[in-house]
Amino acid sequence: MEAGGFDSVQALFIALGMIGAEIYTSNYHKAGQLFWDKPGSGYGFPVAPTLRDLLIGDDTKFV
């Protein structure tokens, strides 16, 4: 995949959102096999508003 934007900051934000979308829609997340620091704490990547119902742990606090 590719991410682009008007400037480098926008491109970075879009890329991070794409990573978050990939993680939260992955089969590993659905199966509970994916975690960062500890199981169920979230991953720390932003997601689009349409995916916010999938957020878990600390990620739900920073919506």
N, CA, C and O atoms as CSV, one atom per row, in Angstrom:
chain,resi,resn,atom,element,x,y,z
A,1,MET,N,N,0.831,-1.179,0.000
A,1,MET,CA,C,0.000,0.000,0.000
A,1,MET,C,C,0.875,1.241,0.000
A,1,MET,O,O,2.057,1.196,0.343
A,2,GLU,N,N,0.274,2.326,-0.386
A,2,GLU,CA,C,0.965,3.603,-0.382
A,2,GLU,C,C,0.112,4.644,0.320
A,2,GLU,O,O,-1.117,4.588,0.279
A,3,ALA,N,N,0.770,5.586,0.959
A,3,ALA,CA,C,0.075,6.700,1.604
A,3,ALA,C,C,0.712,7.987,1.130
A,3,ALA,O,O,1.936,8.115,1.103
A,4,GLY,N,N,-0.115,8.930,0.760
A,4,GLY,CA,C,0.391,10.221,0.322
A,4,GLY,C,C,-0.467,11.318,0.925
A,4,GLY,O,O,-1.558,11.058,1.431
A,5,GLY,N,N,0.021,12.518,0.870
A,5,GLY,CA,C,-0.729,13.632,1.412
A,5,GLY,C,C,-0.238,14.950,0.858
A,5,GLY,O,O,0.686,14.990,0.046
A,6,PHE,N,N,-0.856,16.017,1.297
A,6,PHE,CA,C,-0.486,17.354,0.867
A,6,PHE,C,C,0.931,17.701,1.321
A,6,PHE,O,O,1.678,18.374,0.610
A,7,ASP,N,N,1.286,17.231,2.515
A,7,ASP,CA,C,2.643,17.430,3.035
A,7,ASP,C,C,3.061,16.172,3.781
A,7,ASP,O,O,2.296,15.212,3.872
A,8,SER,N,N,4.266,16.181,4.309
A,8,SER,CA,C,4.800,14.976,4.950
A,8,SER,C,C,4.048,14.611,6.222
A,8,SER,O,O,3.925,13.428,6.538
A,9,VAL,N,N,3.545,15.590,6.954
A,9,VAL,CA,C,2.811,15.297,8.190
A,9,VAL,C,C,1.493,14.600,7.866
A,9,VAL,O,O,1.121,13.629,8.526
A,10,GLN,N,N,0.791,15.093,6.854
A,10,GLN,CA,C,-0.461,14.456,6.466
A,10,GLN,C,C,-0.212,13.041,5.946
A,10,GLN,O,O,-0.979,12.128,6.250
A,11,ALA,N,N,0.835,12.855,5.178
A,11,ALA,CA,C,1.169,11.527,4.672
A,11,ALA,C,C,1.483,10.568,5.812
A,11,ALA,O,O,1.076,9.407,5.775
A,12,LEU,N,N,2.197,11.040,6.818
A,12,LEU,CA,C,2.510,10.208,7.973
A,12,LEU,C,C,1.247,9.828,8.734
A,12,LEU,O,O,1.078,8.671,9.119
A,13,PHE,N,N,0.355,10.799,8.954
A,13,PHE,CA,C,-0.889,10.510,9.672
A,13,PHE,C,C,-1.740,9.506,8.909
A,13,PHE,O,O,-2.329,8.611,9.514
A,14,ILE,N,N,-1.813,9.641,7.601
A,14,ILE,CA,C,-2.579,8.690,6.784
A,14,ILE,C,C,-1.948,7.304,6.848
A,14,ILE,O,O,-2.661,6.306,6.948
A,15,ALA,N,N,-0.618,7.230,6.790
A,15,ALA,CA,C,0.076,5.937,6.869
A,15,ALA,C,C,-0.172,5.258,8.209
A,15,ALA,O,O,-0.400,4.049,8.257
A,16,LEU,N,N,-0.128,6.028,9.305
A,16,LEU,CA,C,-0.390,5.442,10.625
A,16,LEU,C,C,-1.826,4.935,10.722
A,16,LEU,O,O,-2.076,3.892,11.325
A,17,GLY,N,N,-2.766,5.665,10.135
A,17,GLY,CA,C,-4.159,5.213,10.108
A,17,GLY,C,C,-4.331,3.941,9.305
A,17,GLY,O,O,-5.139,3.084,9.660
A,18,MET,N,N,-3.577,3.811,8.226
A,18,MET,CA,C,-3.626,2.589,7.422
A,18,MET,C,C,-3.085,1.402,8.216
A,18,MET,O,O,-3.622,0.297,8.135
A,19,ILE,N,N,-2.030,1.633,8.975
A,19,ILE,CA,C,-1.483,0.569,9.823
A,19,ILE,C,C,-2.516,0.157,10.866
A,19,ILE,O,O,-2.736,-1.034,11.089
A,20,GLY,N,N,-3.149,1.137,11.501
A,20,GLY,CA,C,-4.180,0.833,12.493
A,20,GLY,C,C,-5.319,0.037,11.899
A,20,GLY,O,O,-5.809,-0.904,12.523
A,21,ALA,N,N,-5.749,0.402,10.701
A,21,ALA,CA,C,-6.830,-0.329,10.034
A,21,ALA,C,C,-6.416,-1.765,9.736
A,21,ALA,O,O,-7.196,-2.696,9.940
A,22,GLU,N,N,-5.194,-1.944,9.255
A,22,GLU,CA,C,-4.696,-3.297,8.974
A,22,GLU,C,C,-4.668,-4.153,10.243
A,22,GLU,O,O,-5.074,-5.315,10.230
A,23,ILE,N,N,-4.187,-3.567,11.324
A,23,ILE,CA,C,-4.079,-4.315,12.577
A,23,ILE,C,C,-5.451,-4.691,13.113
A,23,ILE,O,O,-5.699,-5.854,13.431
A,24,TYR,N,N,-6.350,-3.706,13.215
A,24,TYR,CA,C,-7.651,-3.949,13.824
A,24,TYR,C,C,-8.583,-4.802,12.977
A,24,TYR,O,O,-9.549,-5.349,13.507
A,25,THR,N,N,-8.328,-4.934,11.686
A,25,THR,CA,C,-9.163,-5.796,10.846
A,25,THR,C,C,-8.483,-7.122,10.530
A,25,THR,O,O,-8.998,-7.913,9.739
A,26,SER,N,N,-7.330,-7.369,11.143
A,26,SER,CA,C,-6.601,-8.610,10.860
A,26,SER,C,C,-7.239,-9.803,11.569
A,26,SER,O,O,-7.935,-9.656,12.573
A,27,ASN,N,N,-6.985,-10.960,11.030
A,27,ASN,CA,C,-7.458,-12.193,11.657
A,27,ASN,C,C,-6.768,-12.434,12.997
A,27,ASN,O,O,-7.352,-13.050,13.889
A,28,TYR,N,N,-5.537,-11.958,13.147
A,28,TYR,CA,C,-4.815,-12.121,14.402
A,28,TYR,C,C,-5.489,-11.326,15.524
A,28,TYR,O,O,-5.591,-11.801,16.655
A,29,HIS,N,N,-5.944,-10.121,15.204
A,29,HIS,CA,C,-6.663,-9.328,16.212
A,29,HIS,C,C,-7.985,-9.999,16.567
A,29,HIS,O,O,-8.336,-10.119,17.740
A,30,LYS,N,N,-8.711,-10.435,15.542
A,30,LYS,CA,C,-10.012,-11.083,15.772
A,30,LYS,C,C,-9.866,-12.335,16.635
A,30,LYS,O,O,-10.743,-12.641,17.442
A,31,ALA,N,N,-8.763,-13.054,16.463
A,31,ALA,CA,C,-8.536,-14.284,17.225
A,31,ALA,C,C,-7.908,-14.012,18.595
A,31,ALA,O,O,-7.757,-14.934,19.397
A,32,GLY,N,N,-7.542,-12.759,18.868
A,32,GLY,CA,C,-6.928,-12.429,20.150
A,32,GLY,C,C,-5.474,-12.832,20.253
A,32,GLY,O,O,-4.940,-12.933,21.358
A,33,GLN,N,N,-4.817,-13.065,19.118
A,33,GLN,CA,C,-3.427,-13.514,19.105
A,33,GLN,C,C,-2.436,-12.371,18.946
A,33,GLN,O,O,-1.228,-12.605,18.910
A,34,LEU,N,N,-2.926,-11.142,18.851
A,34,LEU,CA,C,-2.060,-10.005,18.584
A,34,LEU,C,C,-2.101,-9.056,19.771
A,34,LEU,O,O,-3.177,-8.659,20.219
A,35,PHE,N,N,-0.934,-8.693,20.277
A,35,PHE,CA,C,-0.883,-7.696,21.351
A,35,PHE,C,C,0.452,-6.977,21.313
A,35,PHE,O,O,1.426,-7.469,20.743
A,36,TRP,N,N,0.479,-5.803,21.929
A,36,TRP,CA,C,1.695,-4.985,21.931
A,36,TRP,C,C,2.422,-5.152,23.257
A,36,TRP,O,O,3.427,-5.861,23.316
A,37,ASP,N,N,1.950,-4.529,24.305
A,37,ASP,CA,C,2.610,-4.589,25.607
A,37,ASP,C,C,2.067,-5.753,26.427
A,37,ASP,O,O,2.824,-6.569,26.951
A,38,LYS,N,N,0.766,-5.813,26.527
A,38,LYS,CA,C,0.087,-6.915,27.215
A,38,LYS,C,C,-1.230,-7.164,26.510
A,38,LYS,O,O,-1.785,-6.238,25.917
A,39,PRO,N,N,-1.740,-8.356,26.551
A,39,PRO,CA,C,-2.979,-8.676,25.836
A,39,PRO,C,C,-4.130,-7.753,26.244
A,39,PRO,O,O,-4.355,-7.494,27.426
A,40,GLY,N,N,-4.847,-7.270,25.236
A,40,GLY,CA,C,-6.025,-6.450,25.484
A,40,GLY,C,C,-5.769,-4.990,25.761
A,40,GLY,O,O,-6.705,-4.261,26.090
A,41,SER,N,N,-4.513,-4.524,25.638
A,41,SER,CA,C,-4.219,-3.131,25.975
A,41,SER,C,C,-4.269,-2.186,24.779
A,41,SER,O,O,-4.170,-0.973,24.963
A,42,GLY,N,N,-4.418,-2.698,23.574
A,42,GLY,CA,C,-4.454,-1.869,22.375
A,42,GLY,C,C,-3.104,-1.824,21.686
A,42,GLY,O,O,-2.147,-2.461,22.126
A,43,TYR,N,N,-3.035,-1.062,20.600
A,43,TYR,CA,C,-1.829,-1.049,19.775
A,43,TYR,C,C,-1.210,0.336,19.601
A,43,TYR,O,O,-0.048,0.437,19.208
A,44,GLY,N,N,-1.946,1.390,19.879
A,44,GLY,CA,C,-1.401,2.730,19.801
A,44,GLY,C,C,-1.447,3.393,18.439
A,44,GLY,O,O,-0.795,4.417,18.235
A,45,PHE,N,N,-2.198,2.839,17.504
A,45,PHE,CA,C,-2.323,3.433,16.174
A,45,PHE,C,C,-3.701,4.059,16.017
A,45,PHE,O,O,-4.686,3.526,16.527
A,46,PRO,N,N,-3.778,5.190,15.311
A,46,PRO,CA,C,-5.088,5.791,15.064
A,46,PRO,C,C,-5.866,4.975,14.042
A,46,PRO,O,O,-5.278,4.279,13.213
A,47,VAL,N,N,-7.178,5.063,14.105
A,47,VAL,CA,C,-8.039,4.414,13.113
A,47,VAL,C,C,-9.115,5.395,12.665
A,47,VAL,O,O,-9.391,6.382,13.346
A,48,ALA,N,N,-9.711,5.118,11.529
A,48,ALA,CA,C,-10.793,5.944,11.008
A,48,ALA,C,C,-12.017,5.814,11.932
A,48,ALA,O,O,-12.175,4.796,12.605
A,49,PRO,N,N,-12.865,6.822,11.964
A,49,PRO,CA,C,-14.061,6.756,12.820
A,49,PRO,C,C,-14.936,5.527,12.570
A,49,PRO,O,O,-15.603,5.053,13.490
A,50,THR,N,N,-14.945,5.011,11.362
A,50,THR,CA,C,-15.769,3.841,11.057
A,50,THR,C,C,-15.232,2.559,11.691
A,50,THR,O,O,-15.944,1.556,11.736
A,51,LEU,N,N,-14.007,2.571,12.175
A,51,LEU,CA,C,-13.407,1.383,12.797
A,51,LEU,C,C,-13.282,1.510,14.307
A,51,LEU,O,O,-12.763,0.600,14.953
A,52,ARG,N,N,-13.737,2.597,14.879
A,52,ARG,CA,C,-13.529,2.836,16.307
A,52,ARG,C,C,-14.270,1.848,17.207
A,52,ARG,O,O,-13.918,1.705,18.378
A,53,ASP,N,N,-15.277,1.174,16.687
A,53,ASP,CA,C,-15.957,0.155,17.490
A,53,ASP,C,C,-15.074,-1.071,17.715
A,53,ASP,O,O,-15.384,-1.901,18.570
A,54,LEU,N,N,-13.985,-1.198,16.967
A,54,LEU,CA,C,-13.057,-2.325,17.121
A,54,LEU,C,C,-11.960,-2.058,18.147
A,54,LEU,O,O,-11.231,-2.979,18.518
A,55,LEU,N,N,-11.829,-0.819,18.612
A,55,LEU,CA,C,-10.746,-0.465,19.538
A,55,LEU,C,C,-10.867,-1.215,20.855
A,55,LEU,O,O,-11.965,-1.508,21.327
A,56,ILE,N,N,-9.708,-1.517,21.437
A,56,ILE,CA,C,-9.662,-2.222,22.717
A,56,ILE,C,C,-8.701,-1.516,23.656
A,56,ILE,O,O,-7.854,-0.736,23.220
A,57,GLY,N,N,-8.833,-1.788,24.930
A,57,GLY,CA,C,-7.879,-1.332,25.936
A,57,GLY,C,C,-7.660,0.169,25.976
A,57,GLY,O,O,-8.611,0.948,25.913
A,58,ASP,N,N,-6.395,0.569,26.081
A,58,ASP,CA,C,-6.026,1.977,26.171
A,58,ASP,C,C,-6.428,2.765,24.924
A,58,ASP,O,O,-6.633,3.975,25.008
A,59,ASP,N,N,-6.543,2.108,23.775
A,59,ASP,CA,C,-6.917,2.814,22.551
A,59,ASP,C,C,-8.305,3.432,22.660
A,59,ASP,O,O,-8.578,4.430,21.993
A,60,THR,N,N,-9.172,2.880,23.464
A,60,THR,CA,C,-10.536,3.421,23.601
A,60,THR,C,C,-10.538,4.738,24.370
A,60,THR,O,O,-11.497,5.503,24.266
A,61,LYS,N,N,-9.496,5.017,25.132
A,61,LYS,CA,C,-9.433,6.236,25.932
A,61,LYS,C,C,-9.060,7.461,25.114
A,61,LYS,O,O,-9.343,8.584,25.531
A,62,PHE,N,N,-8.437,7.274,23.966
A,62,PHE,CA,C,-7.898,8.396,23.207
A,62,PHE,C,C,-8.634,8.601,21.886
A,62,PHE,O,O,-8.033,9.017,20.895
A,63,VAL,N,N,-9.903,8.316,21.871
A,63,VAL,CA,C,-10.705,8.471,20.648
A,63,VAL,C,C,-11.001,9.869,20.395
A,63,VAL,O,O,-11.666,10.190,19.410
